[in-house]
Amino acid sequence: MTEQDNQSELHRLRAENRRLRDLLESHGIDWRPARPTDAIATSSLTTHQKVALFRRLFQGRTDVYPIRWENRSGKSGYTPACANEWKAGVCEKPRIKCSDCTRRRLIPVTDQTIYDHLTGQHTIGVYPLLEGDSCHFLAVDFDKADWREDAQAFVQSCRELDVPVALEVSRSGNGAHAWIFFASRVPAREARQLGTALISHTCSRTRQLELTSYDRLFPNQDTLPKGGFGNLIALPLQKFPRQRGGSIFVDDALQPFPDQWTFLASIRPMKPGDIESVILKATGGSHPLDVNFVTEEDLAEPWLTSFISRKPSFRRCWQTV
């Protein structure tokens, strides 16, 4: 083939590429390569499949969800989404608290709710504690100065004990959530016992006096509070923090997965029947029923001395020094 023939073929291919691009765009199909930081666009999954995958993993209460608010002064928080919020003649905030309102109409979770979260229309969380005191996942929160080292140490413990874990950098970028998903519902008490055992194992393995950045477990309670929903946890992959490097999943070296959806689809949920054996291995043979929790929810040391006294290294690990 002559040089002239090569040039002719090149021009033909370029013209064909332009024609195909125009054809794709005329049908509303984006042909451009996805950006590595765009977690929503870097997967072959359809939008419907992404929402279904997200809902399958991050299962909490579906009859209510918390939605994030922020006022003009910069103060922010979460409140249960209500169809009557700020409705004239119906909503009497702030004179009447939402929890005391008899006109509150809670909004259930739908596919649209999740889609709007992922695309940045709003930011929502999830109440992991279900009626019947069960849950579909356990999340461990790290949010102080040493969160990177502590989260990595916790993940390494999970690897050693064959516990599937997904590590998410929180929306602020200054903390992390370690997520453990279950193949089916488990009692919240058992899930929290698992978290306790894994943290204790991490302290023992790393010979640390404490994991200073560890904050709490989600669910944060063994049983559903009367008239309440239990503690909430913010859901990941919201568009705007994701663009800033937060609310995304990372590998053991804290590097973001280039395709967040492919990673989520690869997660292997933990079998409920494996929880007891993992706790036994993590605690050196202590039976999981011996791991009890104190009643004060926000303590960073959520187990009684009856458990710690039989494991002196855990006492040293968790006592304030």
C-alpha positions as CSV (number, residue, x, y, z in Angstrom):
1,M,0.0,0.0,0.0
2,T,1.4,3.4,-1.0
3,E,1.7,6.4,1.2
4,Q,-1.2,8.0,-0.7
5,D,-3.3,4.9,-0.1
6,N,-2.5,5.1,3.7
7,Q,-3.5,8.7,3.8
8,S,-6.8,7.9,2.0
9,E,-7.5,5.1,4.5
10,L,-6.7,7.4,7.4
11,H,-9.1,10.1,6.1
12,R,-11.8,7.5,5.5
13,L,-11.5,6.1,9.1
14,R,-11.6,9.6,10.6
15,A,-14.7,10.4,8.6
16,E,-16.3,7.2,9.7
17,N,-15.4,8.0,13.4
18,R,-17.0,11.4,13.0
19,R,-20.1,9.9,11.5
20,L,-20.4,7.3,14.4
21,R,-19.9,10.0,17.0
22,D,-22.6,12.2,15.5
23,L,-24.9,9.1,15.4
24,L,-24.3,8.4,19.0
25,E,-24.8,12.0,20.1
26,S,-28.0,12.2,18.1
27,H,-29.4,9.4,20.2
28,G,-28.2,11.0,23.4
29,I,-25.4,8.5,24.0
30,D,-22.2,9.9,25.5
31,W,-19.2,8.4,23.6
32,R,-16.5,10.3,25.5
33,P,-14.1,8.3,27.8
34,A,-15.2,8.4,31.4
35,R,-13.1,10.5,33.8
36,P,-11.4,8.3,36.5
37,T,-12.8,10.5,39.3
38,D,-16.4,10.2,38.0
39,A,-17.6,7.2,40.1
40,I,-21.0,7.2,38.5
41,A,-19.8,7.2,34.9
42,T,-17.0,4.6,35.0
43,S,-19.0,1.4,35.0
44,S,-20.8,-0.7,32.4
45,L,-23.7,-1.0,34.8
46,T,-26.9,0.8,33.8
47,T,-28.4,3.4,36.1
48,H,-31.1,1.0,37.2
49,Q,-28.4,-1.7,38.1
50,K,-26.4,0.9,40.0
51,V,-29.3,1.9,42.1
52,A,-30.3,-1.7,42.8
53,L,-26.7,-2.6,43.8
54,F,-26.6,0.4,46.1
55,R,-29.9,-0.5,47.8
56,R,-28.9,-4.1,48.2
57,L,-25.6,-3.3,50.0
58,F,-26.7,-0.3,52.1
59,Q,-29.9,-1.7,53.4
60,G,-31.5,0.0,56.4
61,R,-35.0,1.2,57.2
62,T,-37.0,1.8,54.1
63,D,-40.0,3.5,55.7
64,V,-37.9,6.5,56.6
65,Y,-34.5,8.1,55.8
66,P,-32.5,11.0,57.2
67,I,-31.8,13.9,54.9
68,R,-29.0,16.5,55.3
69,W,-29.8,20.1,55.9
70,E,-27.5,23.2,56.2
71,N,-28.6,26.7,57.2
72,R,-27.2,30.0,56.2
73,S,-24.8,30.1,59.1
74,G,-23.2,26.9,58.0
75,K,-24.7,24.7,60.7
76,S,-25.7,21.3,59.3
77,G,-27.3,18.1,60.4
78,Y,-29.8,15.4,59.4
79,T,-33.5,15.1,60.0
80,P,-36.0,12.4,59.0
81,A,-37.4,13.3,55.6
82,C,-41.0,14.5,56.0
83,A,-43.5,15.3,53.3
84,N,-45.0,18.1,55.5
85,E,-41.8,19.8,56.4
86,W,-42.2,23.6,56.2
87,K,-45.7,23.2,54.7
88,A,-47.7,26.3,55.7
89,G,-50.4,25.6,58.2
90,V,-49.1,22.1,58.9
91,C,-45.5,22.3,59.9
92,E,-44.8,24.2,63.1
93,K,-41.0,24.0,63.2
94,P,-39.2,25.2,65.1
95,R,-41.8,25.7,67.8
96,I,-42.6,22.0,67.7
97,K,-39.8,19.5,67.3
98,C,-40.2,16.9,64.5
99,S,-40.1,14.1,67.1
100,D,-43.1,15.6,68.9
101,C,-45.1,16.5,65.8
102,T,-48.4,14.6,65.2
103,R,-48.6,15.8,61.6
104,R,-45.3,14.3,60.5
105,R,-45.5,12.3,57.3
106,L,-42.3,10.3,56.8
107,I,-41.1,9.7,53.3
108,P,-40.1,6.1,52.4
109,V,-36.9,5.3,50.4
110,T,-37.4,4.8,46.7
111,D,-35.1,4.3,43.7
112,Q,-35.6,8.0,42.9
113,T,-34.4,8.8,46.4
114,I,-31.2,6.9,45.9
115,Y,-30.7,8.3,42.4
116,D,-31.1,11.9,43.6
117,H,-28.5,11.2,46.3
118,L,-25.9,9.8,43.8
119,T,-26.5,12.7,41.4
120,G,-26.2,15.4,44.0
121,Q,-29.9,16.5,44.3
122,H,-29.7,15.9,48.1
123,T,-27.6,14.1,50.7
124,I,-29.2,11.3,52.6
125,G,-28.2,8.7,55.3
126,V,-29.6,5.5,56.4
127,Y,-30.9,4.1,59.7
128,P,-29.2,0.7,59.9
129,L,-31.2,-0.6,62.9
130,L,-34.3,-2.4,61.8
131,E,-37.5,-3.3,63.6
132,G,-36.8,-6.6,65.3
133,D,-33.3,-5.3,66.4
134,S,-31.5,-6.6,63.3
135,C,-29.3,-5.1,60.6
136,H,-27.9,-5.8,57.2
137,F,-24.5,-4.3,57.7
138,L,-22.0,-3.1,60.3
139,A,-20.0,0.1,59.9
140,V,-17.0,1.2,62.0
141,D,-16.3,5.0,62.2
142,F,-12.8,6.5,62.4
143,D,-12.7,10.3,62.5
144,K,-9.7,11.7,64.4
145,A,-6.1,12.6,63.6
146,D,-4.9,9.0,63.2
147,W,-7.8,7.8,61.2
148,R,-5.7,6.6,58.2
149,E,-3.4,4.4,60.3
150,D,-6.2,3.1,62.5
151,A,-8.5,2.3,59.5
152,Q,-5.7,0.5,57.7
153,A,-4.9,-1.5,60.8
154,F,-8.6,-2.5,61.2
155,V,-8.8,-3.5,57.5
156,Q,-5.7,-5.6,57.9
157,S,-7.3,-7.4,60.9
158,C,-10.4,-8.1,58.7
159,R,-8.1,-9.5,56.0
160,E,-6.4,-11.8,58.5
161,L,-9.7,-13.1,59.8
162,D,-11.2,-13.4,56.3
163,V,-13.9,-10.8,57.0
164,P,-14.9,-9.0,53.8
165,V,-14.6,-5.2,54.4
166,A,-15.0,-2.1,52.3
167,L,-13.3,1.1,53.3
168,E,-14.8,4.4,52.5
169,V,-13.2,7.9,53.0
170,S,-16.0,9.9,54.6
171,R,-17.6,12.9,52.9
172,S,-15.3,15.4,54.8
173,G,-12.2,13.6,53.6
174,N,-11.0,13.6,57.2
175,G,-12.2,10.2,58.4
176,A,-13.3,6.7,57.2
177,H,-16.0,4.2,57.5
178,A,-15.2,0.4,57.3
179,W,-18.3,-1.4,56.0
180,I,-19.0,-5.1,56.6
181,F,-22.1,-6.3,54.7
182,F,-24.1,-9.4,55.7
183,A,-25.7,-11.8,53.2
184,S,-28.9,-11.6,55.3
185,R,-30.2,-9.9,58.4
186,V,-28.3,-10.5,61.6
187,P,-29.2,-9.5,65.2
188,A,-27.7,-6.0,65.8
189,R,-26.1,-7.3,69.0
190,E,-24.2,-10.0,67.1
191,A,-23.0,-7.5,64.5
192,R,-21.8,-5.1,67.2
193,Q,-20.1,-8.0,69.0
194,L,-18.2,-8.7,65.8
195,G,-17.1,-5.1,65.6
196,T,-16.0,-5.1,69.2
197,A,-14.0,-8.3,68.6
198,L,-12.3,-6.9,65.4
199,I,-11.3,-3.7,67.2
200,S,-9.9,-5.6,70.1
201,H,-8.0,-7.9,67.7
202,T,-6.6,-4.9,66.0
203,C,-5.3,-3.4,69.2
204,S,-3.8,-6.7,70.3
205,R,-2.2,-7.3,66.9
206,T,-0.7,-3.9,66.5
207,R,0.2,-3.6,70.3
208,Q,-1.5,-0.2,70.4
209,L,-2.8,1.1,73.7
210,E,-5.9,2.3,71.8
211,L,-7.3,3.1,68.4
212,T,-7.5,6.8,69.1
213,S,-9.5,7.6,66.0
214,Y,-12.2,5.0,66.6
215,D,-15.5,6.7,67.3
216,R,-18.4,4.3,67.2
217,L,-20.2,1.3,65.6
218,F,-23.2,1.5,63.4
219,P,-25.7,0.3,64.4
220,N,-25.0,2.2,67.6
221,Q,-27.5,0.3,69.7
222,D,-28.4,-3.3,70.3
223,T,-32.1,-2.6,70.4
224,L,-34.3,0.0,68.7
225,P,-35.0,3.0,71.0
226,K,-38.7,3.4,71.9
227,G,-40.2,5.9,69.5
228,G,-36.9,6.5,67.7
229,F,-34.9,5.2,64.7
230,G,-31.5,4.7,66.2
231,N,-28.3,6.4,65.0
232,L,-27.9,7.2,61.3
233,I,-24.9,7.0,59.1
234,A,-24.4,9.1,55.9
235,L,-24.5,7.2,52.7
236,P,-21.5,7.2,50.4
237,L,-21.0,8.3,46.7
238,Q,-22.9,11.6,46.9
239,K,-21.9,13.5,43.9
240,F,-20.3,16.7,45.3
241,P,-18.1,15.3,48.1
242,R,-17.1,12.5,45.7
243,Q,-15.8,15.2,43.3
244,R,-13.6,16.5,46.2
245,G,-12.2,13.0,46.9
246,G,-14.6,12.1,49.8
247,S,-17.5,9.7,50.1
248,I,-15.6,7.2,47.9
249,F,-14.2,3.7,48.4
250,V,-10.5,3.1,48.6
251,D,-8.1,0.2,48.6
252,D,-5.8,-0.9,51.5
253,A,-3.3,1.9,50.5
254,L,-6.2,4.4,50.7
255,Q,-6.1,4.9,46.9
256,P,-9.6,5.4,45.3
257,F,-10.8,2.5,43.2
258,P,-10.9,3.8,39.6
259,D,-14.4,2.2,39.1
260,Q,-16.4,2.5,42.2
261,W,-19.3,0.4,40.9
262,T,-17.1,-2.4,39.7
263,F,-15.7,-2.5,43.3
264,L,-19.1,-2.5,44.9
265,A,-20.3,-5.3,42.6
266,S,-17.3,-7.4,43.7
267,I,-18.1,-7.2,47.4
268,R,-18.7,-10.6,49.0
269,P,-21.2,-10.2,51.9
270,M,-20.3,-12.1,55.1
271,K,-22.4,-15.1,55.9
272,P,-24.2,-14.7,59.2
273,G,-23.0,-18.2,60.2
274,D,-19.4,-17.0,60.1
275,I,-19.8,-14.3,62.7
276,E,-19.4,-16.5,65.8
277,S,-16.2,-18.3,64.5
278,V,-14.6,-15.0,63.6
279,I,-15.3,-13.6,67.1
280,L,-13.8,-16.7,68.6
281,K,-10.6,-16.3,66.5
282,A,-10.4,-12.6,67.1
283,T,-10.7,-12.9,70.8
284,G,-8.6,-15.9,71.4
285,G,-11.4,-18.3,72.2
286,S,-13.8,-16.1,74.2
287,H,-17.4,-17.0,73.3
288,P,-19.3,-14.2,71.6
289,L,-22.1,-14.4,74.1
290,D,-19.6,-13.3,76.7
291,V,-19.0,-10.0,74.9
292,N,-21.4,-7.5,76.5
293,F,-22.0,-3.8,76.0
294,V,-22.4,-1.0,78.4
295,T,-25.6,1.0,78.3
296,E,-24.1,4.4,77.6
297,E,-24.2,4.6,73.8
298,D,-21.4,7.0,73.0
299,L,-18.6,5.4,75.1
300,A,-15.6,4.5,72.9
301,E,-15.2,1.4,75.0
302,P,-18.5,-0.5,74.4
303,W,-17.9,-3.7,76.5
304,L,-18.0,-4.6,80.1
305,T,-15.1,-5.5,82.4
306,S,-16.4,-9.1,82.6
307,F,-15.0,-9.5,79.0
308,I,-12.0,-7.4,79.5
309,S,-10.9,-8.9,82.8
310,R,-10.4,-12.3,81.1
311,K,-8.3,-10.6,78.4
312,P,-5.7,-8.4,80.1
313,S,-4.3,-7.2,76.8
314,F,-7.7,-5.7,75.9
315,R,-7.9,-3.9,79.2
316,R,-4.5,-2.3,78.5
317,C,-5.7,-1.6,74.9
318,W,-8.8,0.3,75.9
319,Q,-8.2,1.9,79.3
320,T,-7.6,5.6,79.1
321,V,-3.9,6.3,79.8
